[in-house]
Amino acid sequence: MRILDEGEDRSLNRITLYLTMSEASEMRDTLEALLADPVERHEHISSSDYLKELTVCIYDPNSLGKFDERSKKLILEDT
C-alpha cells in the first residue's frame, strides 16, 4: 500500500477515511471494477459535493507501465 499526499508531495503512513454510506458504496463499486480489470487503470471516488476525491489504483511493482515518475518513485521507494 502506498499513500501520496498530493498537496504536500509526500508519502503518508496512516490515514483515516470518514465515509457516508453512499461514498462507501461508491468505493466498494470502484474497487470491484478495478479488481475485475486492474491493468493500468485508476478510478476516482468523489465526495457528494465533489470537493474531496480519492484516486485508487492497483499496481504491480514489476510492471509500472504508464504510471508517472512520481507514482513510480512512491511505489518503489515509498517516498
Beta strands, then each sheet from edge to edge (+ up, - down):
strand 1: 4-5
strand 2: 10-11
strand 3: 42-46
strand 4: 53-57
sheet 1: 1+ 2-
sheet 2: 3+ 4-
end
